[in-house]
Amino acid sequence: MMCEVMPTINEDTPMSQRGSQSSGSESDTHFEQLMVNMLDERDRLLDTLRETQESLGLSQQSLEDVLYDRDSLQRQLNSALPQFKTVLVKIVGTDALTGNG
């Protein structure tokens, strides 16, 4: 029976392994850059979210103001309409009697 002899393992790092270590370091650098980019993007998205929420709040306040103004004008119109109708009937009625209408 023949035994295979395993090569000896040197304690010094061979050149081929040094290359794999540097690519591991490059991989770590790439991963760190990816994480930094992701955190930057998250910060940008959070800023955009805050700005959008502020804009939405202002728009909602403007909408409430416009609705209040609309309701106020509608009340004024409803209160003035019967008086206007009475005046209009008097004018039309007078014109109808005088023959001007």
Contact map, one row per residue, 1 for C-alpha under 8 A:
11100000000000000000000000000000000000000000000000000000000000000000000000000000000000000000000000000
11110000000000000000000000000000000000000000000000000000000000000000000000000000000000000000000000000
11111000000000000000000000000000000000000000000000000000000000000000000000000000000000000000000000000
01111100000000000000000000000000000000000000000000000000000000000000000000000000000000000000000000000
00111110000000000000000000000000000000000000000000000000000000000000000000000000000000000000000000000
00011111000000000000000000000000000000000000000000000000000000000000000000000000000000000000000000000
00001111100000000000000000000000000000000000000000000000000000000000000000000000000000000000000000000
00000111110000000000000000000000000000000000000000000000000000000000000000000000000000000000000000000
00000011111000000000000000000000000000000000000000000000000000000000000000000000000000000000000000000
00000001111111000000000000000000000000000000000000000000000000000000000000000000000000000000000000000
00000000111110000000000000000000000000000000000000000000000000000000000000000000000000000000000000000
00000000011111000000000000000000000000000000000000000000000000000000000000000000000000000000000000000
00000000011111101100000000000000000000000000000000000000000000000000000000000000000000000000000000000
00000000010111111100000000000000000000000000000000000000000000000000000000000000000000000000000000000
00000000000011111110000000000000000000000000000000000000000000000000000000000000000000000000000000000
00000000000001111111000000000000000000000000000000000000000000000000000000000000000000000000000000000
00000000000011111111100000000000000000000000000000000000000000000000000000000000000000000000000000000
00000000000011111111110000000000000000000000000000000000000000000000000000000000000000000000000000000
00000000000000111111111000000000000000000000000000000000000000000000000000000000000000000000000000000
00000000000000011111111100000000000000000000000000000000000000000000000000000000000000000000000000000
00000000000000001111111110000000000000000000000000000000000000000000000000000000000000000000000000000
00000000000000000111111111000000000000000000000000000000000000000000000000000000000000000000000000000
00000000000000000011111111100000000000000000000000000000000000000000000000000000000000000000000000000
00000000000000000001111111110000000000000000000000000000000000000000000000000000000000000000000000000
00000000000000000000111111111000000000000000000000000000000000000000000000000000000000000000000000000
00000000000000000000011111111100000000000000000000000000000000000000000000000000000000000000000000000
00000000000000000000001111111110000000000000000000000000000000000000000000000000000000000000000000000
00000000000000000000000111111111000000000000000000000000000000000000000000000000000000000000000000000
00000000000000000000000011111111100000000000000000000000000000000000000000000000000000000000000000000
00000000000000000000000001111111110000000000000000000000000000000000000000000000000000000000000000000
00000000000000000000000000111111111000000000000000000000000000000000000000000000000000000000000000000
00000000000000000000000000011111111100000000000000000000000000000000000000000000000000000000000000000
00000000000000000000000000001111111110000000000000000000000000000000000000000000000000000000000000000
00000000000000000000000000000111111111000000000000000000000000000000000000000000000000000000000000000
00000000000000000000000000000011111111100000000000000000000000000000000000000000000000000000000000000
00000000000000000000000000000001111111110000000000000000000000000000000000000000000000000000000000000
00000000000000000000000000000000111111111000000000000000000000000000000000000000000000000000000000000
00000000000000000000000000000000011111111100000000000000000000000000000000000000000000000000000000000
00000000000000000000000000000000001111111110000000000000000000000000000000000000000000000000000000000
00000000000000000000000000000000000111111111000000000000000000000000000000000000000000000000000000000
00000000000000000000000000000000000011111111100000000000000000000000000000000000000000000000000000000
00000000000000000000000000000000000001111111110000000000000000000000000000000000000000000000000000000
00000000000000000000000000000000000000111111111000000000000000000000000000000000000000000000000000000
00000000000000000000000000000000000000011111111100000000000000000000000000000000000000000000000000000
00000000000000000000000000000000000000001111111110000000000000000000000000000000000000000000000000000
00000000000000000000000000000000000000000111111111000000000000000000000000000000000000000000000000000
00000000000000000000000000000000000000000011111111100000000000000000000000000000000000000000000000000
00000000000000000000000000000000000000000001111111110000000000000000000000000000000000000000000000000
00000000000000000000000000000000000000000000111111111000000000000000000000000000000000000000000000000
00000000000000000000000000000000000000000000011111111100000000000000000000000000000000000000000000000
00000000000000000000000000000000000000000000001111111110000000000000000000000000000000000000000000000
00000000000000000000000000000000000000000000000111111111000000000000000000000000000000000000000000000
00000000000000000000000000000000000000000000000011111111100000000000000000000000000000000000000000000
00000000000000000000000000000000000000000000000001111111110000000000000000000000000000000000000000000
00000000000000000000000000000000000000000000000000111111111000000000000000000000000000000000000000000
00000000000000000000000000000000000000000000000000011111111100000000000000000000000000000000000000000
00000000000000000000000000000000000000000000000000001111111110000000000000000000000000000000000000000
00000000000000000000000000000000000000000000000000000111111111000000000000000000000000000000000000000
00000000000000000000000000000000000000000000000000000011111111100000000000000000000000000000000000000
00000000000000000000000000000000000000000000000000000001111111110000000000000000000000000000000000000
00000000000000000000000000000000000000000000000000000000111111111000000000000000000000000000000000000
00000000000000000000000000000000000000000000000000000000011111111100000000000000000000000000000000000
00000000000000000000000000000000000000000000000000000000001111111110000000000000000000000000000000000
00000000000000000000000000000000000000000000000000000000000111111111000000000000000000000000000000000
00000000000000000000000000000000000000000000000000000000000011111111100000000000000000000000000000000
00000000000000000000000000000000000000000000000000000000000001111111110000000000000000000000000000000
00000000000000000000000000000000000000000000000000000000000000111111111000000000000000000000000000000
00000000000000000000000000000000000000000000000000000000000000011111111100000000000000000000000000000
00000000000000000000000000000000000000000000000000000000000000001111111110000000000000000000000000000
00000000000000000000000000000000000000000000000000000000000000000111111111000000000000000000000000000
00000000000000000000000000000000000000000000000000000000000000000011111111100000000000000000000000000
00000000000000000000000000000000000000000000000000000000000000000001111111110000000000000000000000000
00000000000000000000000000000000000000000000000000000000000000000000111111111000000000000000000000000
00000000000000000000000000000000000000000000000000000000000000000000011111111100000000000000000000000
00000000000000000000000000000000000000000000000000000000000000000000001111111110000000000000000000000
00000000000000000000000000000000000000000000000000000000000000000000000111111111000000000000000000000
00000000000000000000000000000000000000000000000000000000000000000000000011111111100000000000000000000
00000000000000000000000000000000000000000000000000000000000000000000000001111111110000000000000000000
00000000000000000000000000000000000000000000000000000000000000000000000000111111111000000000000000000
00000000000000000000000000000000000000000000000000000000000000000000000000011111111100000000000000000
00000000000000000000000000000000000000000000000000000000000000000000000000001111111110000000000000000
00000000000000000000000000000000000000000000000000000000000000000000000000000111111111000000000000000
00000000000000000000000000000000000000000000000000000000000000000000000000000011111111100000000000000
00000000000000000000000000000000000000000000000000000000000000000000000000000001111111110000000000000
00000000000000000000000000000000000000000000000000000000000000000000000000000000111111111000000000000
00000000000000000000000000000000000000000000000000000000000000000000000000000000011111111100000000000
00000000000000000000000000000000000000000000000000000000000000000000000000000000001111111110000000000
00000000000000000000000000000000000000000000000000000000000000000000000000000000000111111111000000000
00000000000000000000000000000000000000000000000000000000000000000000000000000000000011111111100000000
00000000000000000000000000000000000000000000000000000000000000000000000000000000000001111111110000000
00000000000000000000000000000000000000000000000000000000000000000000000000000000000000111111111000000
00000000000000000000000000000000000000000000000000000000000000000000000000000000000000011111111100001
00000000000000000000000000000000000000000000000000000000000000000000000000000000000000001111111110000
00000000000000000000000000000000000000000000000000000000000000000000000000000000000000000111111111000
00000000000000000000000000000000000000000000000000000000000000000000000000000000000000000011111111111
00000000000000000000000000000000000000000000000000000000000000000000000000000000000000000001111111111
00000000000000000000000000000000000000000000000000000000000000000000000000000000000000000000111111110
00000000000000000000000000000000000000000000000000000000000000000000000000000000000000000000011111111
00000000000000000000000000000000000000000000000000000000000000000000000000000000000000000000001111111
00000000000000000000000000000000000000000000000000000000000000000000000000000000000000000000001111111
00000000000000000000000000000000000000000000000000000000000000000000000000000000000000000001001101111
